[in-house]
């Protein structure tokens, strides 16, 4: 059955949490070129980390390895 608006779905899979700590570029100040460069850096960081995460075999990874990989991804150490 489809959940009603306002109800939460149940997720029965494994869950993990990691903070990527990318500064919000919306608060950037400077020239147009400087602000554009800040947005570009944030985009590249998020794109790289998202692609890394999407490529992981999370269904088969041991939990401790997944957590370590998420932490390394947040520090751009992969």
Sine and cosine of phi, psi and omega as CSV:
sin_phi,cos_phi,sin_psi,cos_psi,sin_omega,cos_omega
0.00,0.00,0.65,-0.76,0.01,-1.00
-0.97,0.24,0.74,-0.67,0.00,-1.00
-0.90,0.43,0.55,-0.83,0.07,-1.00
-0.97,0.26,0.39,-0.92,0.03,-1.00
-0.81,0.58,0.77,-0.64,0.01,-1.00
0.99,-0.10,-0.25,0.97,0.05,-1.00
-1.00,-0.01,0.47,-0.88,0.02,-1.00
-1.00,-0.08,0.58,-0.81,0.12,-0.99
-0.99,0.14,0.37,-0.93,0.04,-1.00
-0.99,-0.11,0.75,-0.66,0.07,-1.00
-0.92,-0.39,0.88,-0.47,-0.07,-1.00
-0.97,-0.25,0.12,0.99,0.01,-1.00
-1.00,0.09,-0.09,-1.00,0.05,-1.00
-0.98,0.21,0.60,-0.80,0.01,-1.00
-0.84,-0.55,0.55,-0.83,0.08,-1.00
-0.63,-0.78,0.30,-0.95,-0.05,-1.00
-0.64,-0.77,0.67,-0.74,0.03,-1.00
-0.49,-0.87,0.63,-0.78,0.06,-1.00
-0.98,-0.20,0.80,-0.60,-0.02,-1.00
-1.00,0.02,-0.28,0.96,0.12,-0.99
0.83,0.56,0.63,0.77,0.05,-1.00
-1.00,0.03,0.86,-0.51,0.00,-1.00
-0.86,0.52,0.61,-0.79,0.01,-1.00
-0.95,0.30,0.91,-0.42,-0.06,-1.00
-0.95,0.32,-0.16,0.99,-0.02,-1.00
-0.90,0.43,-0.35,0.94,-0.01,-1.00
-1.00,-0.06,0.10,0.99,-0.04,-1.00
-0.92,0.39,0.57,-0.82,0.05,-1.00
-0.80,-0.60,0.42,-0.91,0.02,-1.00
0.66,-0.75,-0.27,-0.96,0.03,-1.00
-0.95,0.32,0.18,-0.98,0.04,-1.00
-0.84,0.54,-0.69,0.73,0.00,-1.00
-0.92,0.40,-0.64,0.77,0.01,-1.00
-0.91,0.42,-0.70,0.72,0.02,-1.00
-0.91,0.41,-0.65,0.76,0.04,-1.00
-0.88,0.48,-0.64,0.77,0.01,-1.00
-0.91,0.42,-0.61,0.79,0.03,-1.00
-0.91,0.40,-0.68,0.73,0.06,-1.00
-0.89,0.46,-0.67,0.75,0.02,-1.00
-0.87,0.49,-0.70,0.72,0.01,-1.00
-0.88,0.48,-0.70,0.72,0.01,-1.00
-0.89,0.46,-0.68,0.73,0.00,-1.00
-0.88,0.48,-0.73,0.68,-0.03,-1.00
-0.89,0.46,-0.68,0.73,0.03,-1.00
-0.87,0.50,-0.75,0.66,-0.03,-1.00
-0.91,0.41,-0.65,0.76,0.02,-1.00
-0.89,0.46,-0.73,0.68,-0.02,-1.00
-0.88,0.47,-0.71,0.70,-0.03,-1.00
-0.93,0.37,-0.63,0.78,0.02,-1.00
-0.91,0.41,-0.69,0.73,0.03,-1.00
-0.90,0.44,-0.63,0.77,0.05,-1.00
-0.89,0.46,-0.73,0.69,0.00,-1.00
-0.89,0.46,-0.70,0.72,-0.03,-1.00
-0.91,0.42,-0.44,0.90,-0.03,-1.00
-1.00,0.08,-0.15,0.99,-0.03,-1.00
-0.96,0.29,0.61,-0.79,0.09,-1.00
-0.99,0.11,0.91,0.42,-0.16,-0.99
-0.88,0.47,-0.42,0.91,-0.01,-1.00
-0.92,0.38,-0.46,0.89,-0.09,-1.00
-0.91,-0.41,-0.09,1.00,-0.02,-1.00
-0.97,0.26,0.67,-0.74,0.14,-0.99
-0.88,0.47,0.55,-0.83,-0.07,-1.00
-0.82,0.57,-0.69,0.72,-0.04,-1.00
-0.91,0.41,-0.58,0.81,0.05,-1.00
-0.93,0.36,-0.64,0.77,0.03,-1.00
-0.88,0.47,-0.73,0.69,0.00,-1.00
-0.88,0.48,-0.70,0.71,0.01,-1.00
-0.90,0.44,-0.64,0.77,0.01,-1.00
-0.92,0.38,-0.65,0.76,0.06,-1.00
-0.88,0.48,-0.67,0.74,0.01,-1.00
-0.90,0.43,-0.67,0.74,0.03,-1.00
-0.91,0.42,-0.61,0.79,0.03,-1.00
-0.89,0.46,-0.64,0.77,-0.01,-1.00
-0.91,0.42,-0.41,0.91,0.00,-1.00
-0.98,-0.21,0.14,0.99,-0.03,-1.00
0.82,0.57,0.66,0.75,-0.03,-1.00
-0.98,-0.22,0.26,0.97,0.02,-1.00
-0.98,-0.22,0.00,0.00,0.00,0.00
